[in-house]
Amino acid sequence: MNCESGMYWMLLIKEIESYLQIVSLNDFLANSEKRFATIKQLEIIGEACACIGVSFF
């Protein structure tokens, strides 16, 4: 998938939103699966940012 694709970014953000829906902060912090899934998606976003050329901005 192309890093510069708006659809790619939206999918990543929607995944994070799905992990956080109807979850209190305490529940989130207590649930390692939700925490690690969220962290992984943020890592993917960071890696995708690295592949965007300066010309994108």
PALUM-789333 format. One record per atom (N, C-alpha, C): residue in three letters; atom name; z, y, x; chain. Coordinates in steps of 0.001 Angstrom, whole numbers, padded with zeros to 6 digits, always signed. Layout:
// residues N
<rec><code>ALA</code><site>CA</site><Z>Z</Z><Y>Y</Y><X>X</X><unit>A</unit></rec>
...
END
This chain:
// residues 57
<rec><code>MET</code><site>N</site><Z>+000000</Z><Y>-001178</Y><X>+000845</X><unit>A</unit></rec>
<rec><code>MET</code><site>CA</site><Z>+000000</Z><Y>+000000</Y><X>+000000</X><unit>A</unit></rec>
<rec><code>MET</code><site>C</site><Z>+000000</Z><Y>+001240</Y><X>+000890</X><unit>A</unit></rec>
<rec><code>ASN</code><site>N</site><Z>-000757</Z><Y>+002233</Y><X>+000508</X><unit>A</unit></rec>
<rec><code>ASN</code><site>CA</site><Z>-000879</Z><Y>+003464</Y><X>+001270</X><unit>A</unit></rec>
<rec><code>ASN</code><site>C</site><Z>+000415</Z><Y>+004268</Y><X>+001216</X><unit>A</unit></rec>
<rec><code>CYS</code><site>N</site><Z>+000939</Z><Y>+004651</Y><X>+002375</X><unit>A</unit></rec>
<rec><code>CYS</code><site>CA</site><Z>+002190</Z><Y>+005406</Y><X>+002451</X><unit>A</unit></rec>
<rec><code>CYS</code><site>C</site><Z>+002108</Z><Y>+006747</Y><X>+001730</X><unit>A</unit></rec>
<rec><code>GLU</code><site>N</site><Z>+000928</Z><Y>+007312</Y><X>+001684</X><unit>A</unit></rec>
<rec><code>GLU</code><site>CA</site><Z>+000779</Z><Y>+008630</Y><X>+001084</X><unit>A</unit></rec>
<rec><code>GLU</code><site>C</site><Z>+000559</Z><Y>+008553</Y><X>-000425</X><unit>A</unit></rec>
<rec><code>SER</code><site>N</site><Z>+000542</Z><Y>+007376</Y><X>-000964</X><unit>A</unit></rec>
<rec><code>SER</code><site>CA</site><Z>+000317</Z><Y>+007184</Y><X>-002388</X><unit>A</unit></rec>
<rec><code>SER</code><site>C</site><Z>+001534</Z><Y>+007624</Y><X>-003190</X><unit>A</unit></rec>
<rec><code>GLY</code><site>N</site><Z>+001317</Z><Y>+008494</Y><X>-004184</X><unit>A</unit></rec>
<rec><code>GLY</code><site>CA</site><Z>+002403</Z><Y>+008920</Y><X>-005060</X><unit>A</unit></rec>
<rec><code>GLY</code><site>C</site><Z>+003011</Z><Y>+007744</Y><X>-005803</X><unit>A</unit></rec>
<rec><code>MET</code><site>N</site><Z>+002194</Z><Y>+006761</Y><X>-006123</X><unit>A</unit></rec>
<rec><code>MET</code><site>CA</site><Z>+002685</Z><Y>+005582</Y><X>-006834</X><unit>A</unit></rec>
<rec><code>MET</code><site>C</site><Z>+003691</Z><Y>+004820</Y><X>-005974</X><unit>A</unit></rec>
<rec><code>TYR</code><site>N</site><Z>+003440</Z><Y>+004728</Y><X>-004691</X><unit>A</unit></rec>
<rec><code>TYR</code><site>CA</site><Z>+004353</Z><Y>+004048</Y><X>-003764</X><unit>A</unit></rec>
<rec><code>TYR</code><site>C</site><Z>+005721</Z><Y>+004714</Y><X>-003785</X><unit>A</unit></rec>
<rec><code>TRP</code><site>N</site><Z>+005730</Z><Y>+006027</Y><X>-003691</X><unit>A</unit></rec>
<rec><code>TRP</code><site>CA</site><Z>+006995</Z><Y>+006769</Y><X>-003702</X><unit>A</unit></rec>
<rec><code>TRP</code><site>C</site><Z>+007727</Z><Y>+006581</Y><X>-005024</X><unit>A</unit></rec>
<rec><code>MET</code><site>N</site><Z>+006987</Z><Y>+006635</Y><X>-006110</X><unit>A</unit></rec>
<rec><code>MET</code><site>CA</site><Z>+007613</Z><Y>+006487</Y><X>-007432</X><unit>A</unit></rec>
<rec><code>MET</code><site>C</site><Z>+008217</Z><Y>+005099</Y><X>-007601</X><unit>A</unit></rec>
<rec><code>LEU</code><site>N</site><Z>+007556</Z><Y>+004080</Y><X>-007115</X><unit>A</unit></rec>
<rec><code>LEU</code><site>CA</site><Z>+008095</Z><Y>+002722</Y><X>-007213</X><unit>A</unit></rec>
<rec><code>LEU</code><site>C</site><Z>+009411</Z><Y>+002600</Y><X>-006452</X><unit>A</unit></rec>
<rec><code>LEU</code><site>N</site><Z>+009457</Z><Y>+003175</Y><X>-005261</X><unit>A</unit></rec>
<rec><code>LEU</code><site>CA</site><Z>+010686</Z><Y>+003122</Y><X>-004473</X><unit>A</unit></rec>
<rec><code>LEU</code><site>C</site><Z>+011823</Z><Y>+003846</Y><X>-005179</X><unit>A</unit></rec>
<rec><code>ILE</code><site>N</site><Z>+011543</Z><Y>+005002</Y><X>-005697</X><unit>A</unit></rec>
<rec><code>ILE</code><site>CA</site><Z>+012566</Z><Y>+005787</Y><X>-006391</X><unit>A</unit></rec>
<rec><code>ILE</code><site>C</site><Z>+013009</Z><Y>+005086</Y><X>-007668</X><unit>A</unit></rec>
<rec><code>LYS</code><site>N</site><Z>+012077</Z><Y>+004520</Y><X>-008408</X><unit>A</unit></rec>
<rec><code>LYS</code><site>CA</site><Z>+012426</Z><Y>+003794</Y><X>-009639</X><unit>A</unit></rec>
<rec><code>LYS</code><site>C</site><Z>+013307</Z><Y>+002590</Y><X>-009335</X><unit>A</unit></rec>
<rec><code>GLU</code><site>N</site><Z>+013045</Z><Y>+001912</Y><X>-008222</X><unit>A</unit></rec>
<rec><code>GLU</code><site>CA</site><Z>+013891</Z><Y>+000783</Y><X>-007835</X><unit>A</unit></rec>
<rec><code>GLU</code><site>C</site><Z>+015327</Z><Y>+001238</Y><X>-007611</X><unit>A</unit></rec>
<rec><code>ILE</code><site>N</site><Z>+015495</Z><Y>+002325</Y><X>-006875</X><unit>A</unit></rec>
<rec><code>ILE</code><site>CA</site><Z>+016841</Z><Y>+002844</Y><X>-006637</X><unit>A</unit></rec>
<rec><code>ILE</code><site>C</site><Z>+017495</Z><Y>+003230</Y><X>-007951</X><unit>A</unit></rec>
<rec><code>GLU</code><site>N</site><Z>+016760</Z><Y>+003920</Y><X>-008812</X><unit>A</unit></rec>
<rec><code>GLU</code><site>CA</site><Z>+017307</Z><Y>+004297</Y><X>-010115</X><unit>A</unit></rec>
<rec><code>GLU</code><site>C</site><Z>+017756</Z><Y>+003076</Y><X>-010906</X><unit>A</unit></rec>
<rec><code>SER</code><site>N</site><Z>+016989</Z><Y>+001990</Y><X>-010828</X><unit>A</unit></rec>
<rec><code>SER</code><site>CA</site><Z>+017353</Z><Y>+000790</Y><X>-011581</X><unit>A</unit></rec>
<rec><code>SER</code><site>C</site><Z>+018655</Z><Y>+000180</Y><X>-011069</X><unit>A</unit></rec>
<rec><code>TYR</code><site>N</site><Z>+018919</Z><Y>+000312</Y><X>-009766</X><unit>A</unit></rec>
<rec><code>TYR</code><site>CA</site><Z>+020164</Z><Y>-000211</Y><X>-009213</X><unit>A</unit></rec>
<rec><code>TYR</code><site>C</site><Z>+021369</Z><Y>+000607</Y><X>-009661</X><unit>A</unit></rec>
<rec><code>LEU</code><site>N</site><Z>+021139</Z><Y>+001885</Y><X>-009955</X><unit>A</unit></rec>
<rec><code>LEU</code><site>CA</site><Z>+022246</Z><Y>+002805</Y><X>-010221</X><unit>A</unit></rec>
<rec><code>LEU</code><site>C</site><Z>+022482</Z><Y>+003096</Y><X>-011699</X><unit>A</unit></rec>
<rec><code>GLN</code><site>N</site><Z>+021630</Z><Y>+002575</Y><X>-012564</X><unit>A</unit></rec>
<rec><code>GLN</code><site>CA</site><Z>+021778</Z><Y>+002827</Y><X>-013997</X><unit>A</unit></rec>
<rec><code>GLN</code><site>C</site><Z>+023080</Z><Y>+002235</Y><X>-014525</X><unit>A</unit></rec>
<rec><code>ILE</code><site>N</site><Z>+023772</Z><Y>+003042</Y><X>-015283</X><unit>A</unit></rec>
<rec><code>ILE</code><site>CA</site><Z>+024989</Z><Y>+002632</Y><X>-015989</X><unit>A</unit></rec>
<rec><code>ILE</code><site>C</site><Z>+026001</Z><Y>+001975</Y><X>-015033</X><unit>A</unit></rec>
<rec><code>VAL</code><site>N</site><Z>+026150</Z><Y>+002537</Y><X>-013862</X><unit>A</unit></rec>
<rec><code>VAL</code><site>CA</site><Z>+027093</Z><Y>+002013</Y><X>-012888</X><unit>A</unit></rec>
<rec><code>VAL</code><site>C</site><Z>+027956</Z><Y>+003183</Y><X>-012406</X><unit>A</unit></rec>
<rec><code>SER</code><site>N</site><Z>+029255</Z><Y>+003009</Y><X>-012497</X><unit>A</unit></rec>
<rec><code>SER</code><site>CA</site><Z>+030143</Z><Y>+004046</Y><X>-011979</X><unit>A</unit></rec>
<rec><code>SER</code><site>C</site><Z>+030147</Z><Y>+003981</Y><X>-010448</X><unit>A</unit></rec>
<rec><code>LEU</code><site>N</site><Z>+030615</Z><Y>+005039</Y><X>-009828</X><unit>A</unit></rec>
<rec><code>LEU</code><site>CA</site><Z>+030693</Z><Y>+005055</Y><X>-008374</X><unit>A</unit></rec>
<rec><code>LEU</code><site>C</site><Z>+031576</Z><Y>+003913</Y><X>-007873</X><unit>A</unit></rec>
<rec><code>ASN</code><site>N</site><Z>+032700</Z><Y>+003698</Y><X>-008520</X><unit>A</unit></rec>
<rec><code>ASN</code><site>CA</site><Z>+033595</Z><Y>+002616</Y><X>-008096</X><unit>A</unit></rec>
<rec><code>ASN</code><site>C</site><Z>+032935</Z><Y>+001255</Y><X>-008226</X><unit>A</unit></rec>
<rec><code>ASP</code><site>N</site><Z>+032208</Z><Y>+001035</Y><X>-009324</X><unit>A</unit></rec>
<rec><code>ASP</code><site>CA</site><Z>+031501</Z><Y>-000235</Y><X>-009505</X><unit>A</unit></rec>
<rec><code>ASP</code><site>C</site><Z>+030412</Z><Y>-000412</Y><X>-008449</X><unit>A</unit></rec>
<rec><code>PHE</code><site>N</site><Z>+029703</Z><Y>+000681</Y><X>-008171</X><unit>A</unit></rec>
<rec><code>PHE</code><site>CA</site><Z>+028657</Z><Y>+000637</Y><X>-007144</X><unit>A</unit></rec>
<rec><code>PHE</code><site>C</site><Z>+029248</Z><Y>+000274</Y><X>-005788</X><unit>A</unit></rec>
<rec><code>LEU</code><site>N</site><Z>+030329</Z><Y>+000937</Y><X>-005433</X><unit>A</unit></rec>
<rec><code>LEU</code><site>CA</site><Z>+030962</Z><Y>+000681</Y><X>-004141</X><unit>A</unit></rec>
<rec><code>LEU</code><site>C</site><Z>+031529</Z><Y>-000729</Y><X>-004046</X><unit>A</unit></rec>
<rec><code>ALA</code><site>N</site><Z>+031938</Z><Y>-001288</Y><X>-005168</X><unit>A</unit></rec>
<rec><code>ALA</code><site>CA</site><Z>+032502</Z><Y>-002644</Y><X>-005181</X><unit>A</unit></rec>
<rec><code>ALA</code><site>C</site><Z>+031423</Z><Y>-003725</Y><X>-005175</X><unit>A</unit></rec>
<rec><code>ASN</code><site>N</site><Z>+030182</Z><Y>-003364</Y><X>-005483</X><unit>A</unit></rec>
<rec><code>ASN</code><site>CA</site><Z>+029096</Z><Y>-004333</Y><X>-005603</X><unit>A</unit></rec>
<rec><code>ASN</code><site>C</site><Z>+028209</Z><Y>-004274</Y><X>-004357</X><unit>A</unit></rec>
<rec><code>SER</code><site>N</site><Z>+028427</Z><Y>-005194</Y><X>-003440</X><unit>A</unit></rec>
<rec><code>SER</code><site>CA</site><Z>+027678</Z><Y>-005165</Y><X>-002178</X><unit>A</unit></rec>
<rec><code>SER</code><site>C</site><Z>+026182</Z><Y>-005372</Y><X>-002392</X><unit>A</unit></rec>
<rec><code>GLU</code><site>N</site><Z>+025787</Z><Y>-006148</Y><X>-003390</X><unit>A</unit></rec>
<rec><code>GLU</code><site>CA</site><Z>+024360</Z><Y>-006359</Y><X>-003635</X><unit>A</unit></rec>
<rec><code>GLU</code><site>C</site><Z>+023673</Z><Y>-005053</Y><X>-004020</X><unit>A</unit></rec>
<rec><code>LYS</code><site>N</site><Z>+024294</Z><Y>-004291</Y><X>-004901</X><unit>A</unit></rec>
<rec><code>LYS</code><site>CA</site><Z>+023716</Z><Y>-002998</Y><X>-005296</X><unit>A</unit></rec>
<rec><code>LYS</code><site>C</site><Z>+023672</Z><Y>-002035</Y><X>-004114</X><unit>A</unit></rec>
<rec><code>ARG</code><site>N</site><Z>+024751</Z><Y>-002026</Y><X>-003335</X><unit>A</unit></rec>
<rec><code>ARG</code><site>CA</site><Z>+024793</Z><Y>-001129</Y><X>-002170</X><unit>A</unit></rec>
<rec><code>ARG</code><site>C</site><Z>+023693</Z><Y>-001477</Y><X>-001177</X><unit>A</unit></rec>
<rec><code>PHE</code><site>N</site><Z>+023594</Z><Y>-002749</Y><X>-000823</X><unit>A</unit></rec>
<rec><code>PHE</code><site>CA</site><Z>+022607</Z><Y>-003148</Y><X>+000170</X><unit>A</unit></rec>
<rec><code>PHE</code><site>C</site><Z>+021172</Z><Y>-002990</Y><X>-000350</X><unit>A</unit></rec>
<rec><code>ALA</code><site>N</site><Z>+020943</Z><Y>-003244</Y><X>-001625</X><unit>A</unit></rec>
<rec><code>ALA</code><site>CA</site><Z>+019607</Z><Y>-003043</Y><X>-002191</X><unit>A</unit></rec>
<rec><code>ALA</code><site>C</site><Z>+019221</Z><Y>-001569</Y><X>-002146</X><unit>A</unit></rec>
<rec><code>THR</code><site>N</site><Z>+020177</Z><Y>-000700</Y><X>-002454</X><unit>A</unit></rec>
<rec><code>THR</code><site>CA</site><Z>+019917</Z><Y>+000734</Y><X>-002413</X><unit>A</unit></rec>
<rec><code>THR</code><site>C</site><Z>+019649</Z><Y>+001188</Y><X>-000984</X><unit>A</unit></rec>
<rec><code>ILE</code><site>N</site><Z>+020467</Z><Y>+000721</Y><X>-000059</X><unit>A</unit></rec>
<rec><code>ILE</code><site>CA</site><Z>+020278</Z><Y>+001077</Y><X>+001348</X><unit>A</unit></rec>
<rec><code>ILE</code><site>C</site><Z>+018912</Z><Y>+000607</Y><X>+001844</X><unit>A</unit></rec>
<rec><code>LYS</code><site>N</site><Z>+018512</Z><Y>-000600</Y><X>+001465</X><unit>A</unit></rec>
<rec><code>LYS</code><site>CA</site><Z>+017213</Z><Y>-001135</Y><X>+001894</X><unit>A</unit></rec>
<rec><code>LYS</code><site>C</site><Z>+016076</Z><Y>-000268</Y><X>+001375</X><unit>A</unit></rec>
<rec><code>GLN</code><site>N</site><Z>+016148</Z><Y>+000147</Y><X>+000116</X><unit>A</unit></rec>
<rec><code>GLN</code><site>CA</site><Z>+015092</Z><Y>+001001</Y><X>-000433</X><unit>A</unit></rec>
<rec><code>GLN</code><site>C</site><Z>+015050</Z><Y>+002338</Y><X>+000302</X><unit>A</unit></rec>
<rec><code>LEU</code><site>N</site><Z>+016209</Z><Y>+002897</Y><X>+000635</X><unit>A</unit></rec>
<rec><code>LEU</code><site>CA</site><Z>+016241</Z><Y>+004148</Y><X>+001391</X><unit>A</unit></rec>
<rec><code>LEU</code><site>C</site><Z>+015656</Z><Y>+003963</Y><X>+002781</X><unit>A</unit></rec>
<rec><code>GLU</code><site>N</site><Z>+015882</Z><Y>+002810</Y><X>+003399</X><unit>A</unit></rec>
<rec><code>GLU</code><site>CA</site><Z>+015269</Z><Y>+002516</Y><X>+004696</X><unit>A</unit></rec>
<rec><code>GLU</code><site>C</site><Z>+013750</Z><Y>+002468</Y><X>+004575</X><unit>A</unit></rec>
<rec><code>ILE</code><site>N</site><Z>+013262</Z><Y>+001854</Y><X>+003509</X><unit>A</unit></rec>
<rec><code>ILE</code><site>CA</site><Z>+011816</Z><Y>+001765</Y><X>+003298</X><unit>A</unit></rec>
<rec><code>ILE</code><site>C</site><Z>+011234</Z><Y>+003167</Y><X>+003116</X><unit>A</unit></rec>
<rec><code>ILE</code><site>N</site><Z>+011925</Z><Y>+004011</Y><X>+002369</X><unit>A</unit></rec>
<rec><code>ILE</code><site>CA</site><Z>+011467</Z><Y>+005390</Y><X>+002187</X><unit>A</unit></rec>
<rec><code>ILE</code><site>C</site><Z>+011423</Z><Y>+006093</Y><X>+003543</X><unit>A</unit></rec>
<rec><code>GLY</code><site>N</site><Z>+012454</Z><Y>+005894</Y><X>+004366</X><unit>A</unit></rec>
<rec><code>GLY</code><site>CA</site><Z>+012470</Z><Y>+006501</Y><X>+005701</X><unit>A</unit></rec>
<rec><code>GLY</code><site>C</site><Z>+011313</Z><Y>+006027</Y><X>+006562</X><unit>A</unit></rec>
<rec><code>GLU</code><site>N</site><Z>+011014</Z><Y>+004738</Y><X>+006519</X><unit>A</unit></rec>
<rec><code>GLU</code><site>CA</site><Z>+009892</Z><Y>+004203</Y><X>+007284</X><unit>A</unit></rec>
<rec><code>GLU</code><site>C</site><Z>+008567</Z><Y>+004763</Y><X>+006762</X><unit>A</unit></rec>
<rec><code>ALA</code><site>N</site><Z>+008461</Z><Y>+004904</Y><X>+005456</X><unit>A</unit></rec>
<rec><code>ALA</code><site>CA</site><Z>+007237</Z><Y>+005451</Y><X>+004869</X><unit>A</unit></rec>
<rec><code>ALA</code><site>C</site><Z>+007052</Z><Y>+006905</Y><X>+005286</X><unit>A</unit></rec>
<rec><code>CYS</code><site>N</site><Z>+008158</Z><Y>+007640</Y><X>+005372</X><unit>A</unit></rec>
<rec><code>CYS</code><site>CA</site><Z>+008077</Z><Y>+009035</Y><X>+005822</X><unit>A</unit></rec>
<rec><code>CYS</code><site>C</site><Z>+007520</Z><Y>+009106</Y><X>+007233</X><unit>A</unit></rec>
<rec><code>ALA</code><site>N</site><Z>+007871</Z><Y>+008141</Y><X>+008056</X><unit>A</unit></rec>
<rec><code>ALA</code><site>CA</site><Z>+007421</Z><Y>+008129</Y><X>+009444</X><unit>A</unit></rec>
<rec><code>ALA</code><site>C</site><Z>+005905</Z><Y>+007915</Y><X>+009544</X><unit>A</unit></rec>
<rec><code>CYS</code><site>N</site><Z>+005322</Z><Y>+007284</Y><X>+008549</X><unit>A</unit></rec>
<rec><code>CYS</code><site>CA</site><Z>+003872</Z><Y>+007003</Y><X>+008641</X><unit>A</unit></rec>
<rec><code>CYS</code><site>C</site><Z>+003021</Z><Y>+008094</Y><X>+007993</X><unit>A</unit></rec>
<rec><code>ILE</code><site>N</site><Z>+003679</Z><Y>+009081</Y><X>+007388</X><unit>A</unit></rec>
<rec><code>ILE</code><site>CA</site><Z>+002929</Z><Y>+010194</Y><X>+006809</X><unit>A</unit></rec>
<rec><code>ILE</code><site>C</site><Z>+002570</Z><Y>+011155</Y><X>+007924</X><unit>A</unit></rec>
<rec><code>GLY</code><site>N</site><Z>+001317</Z><Y>+011492</Y><X>+008013</X><unit>A</unit></rec>
<rec><code>GLY</code><site>CA</site><Z>+000878</Z><Y>+012414</Y><X>+009044</X><unit>A</unit></rec>
<rec><code>GLY</code><site>C</site><Z>+001351</Z><Y>+013839</Y><X>+008776</X><unit>A</unit></rec>
<rec><code>VAL</code><site>N</site><Z>+001383</Z><Y>+014624</Y><X>+009818</X><unit>A</unit></rec>
<rec><code>VAL</code><site>CA</site><Z>+001770</Z><Y>+016025</Y><X>+009703</X><unit>A</unit></rec>
<rec><code>VAL</code><site>C</site><Z>+000841</Z><Y>+016752</Y><X>+008730</X><unit>A</unit></rec>
<rec><code>SER</code><site>N</site><Z>-000404</Z><Y>+016331</Y><X>+008665</X><unit>A</unit></rec>
<rec><code>SER</code><site>CA</site><Z>-001364</Z><Y>+016976</Y><X>+007769</X><unit>A</unit></rec>
<rec><code>SER</code><site>C</site><Z>-000983</Z><Y>+016836</Y><X>+006305</X><unit>A</unit></rec>
<rec><code>PHE</code><site>N</site><Z>-000124</Z><Y>+015869</Y><X>+005990</X><unit>A</unit></rec>
<rec><code>PHE</code><site>CA</site><Z>+000319</Z><Y>+015677</Y><X>+004605</X><unit>A</unit></rec>
<rec><code>PHE</code><site>C</site><Z>+001113</Z><Y>+016870</Y><X>+004139</X><unit>A</unit></rec>
<rec><code>PHE</code><site>N</site><Z>+001899</Z><Y>+017465</Y><X>+005039</X><unit>A</unit></rec>
<rec><code>PHE</code><site>CA</site><Z>+002746</Z><Y>+018591</Y><X>+004698</X><unit>A</unit></rec>
<rec><code>PHE</code><site>C</site><Z>+001946</Z><Y>+019849</Y><X>+004792</X><unit>A</unit></rec>
END
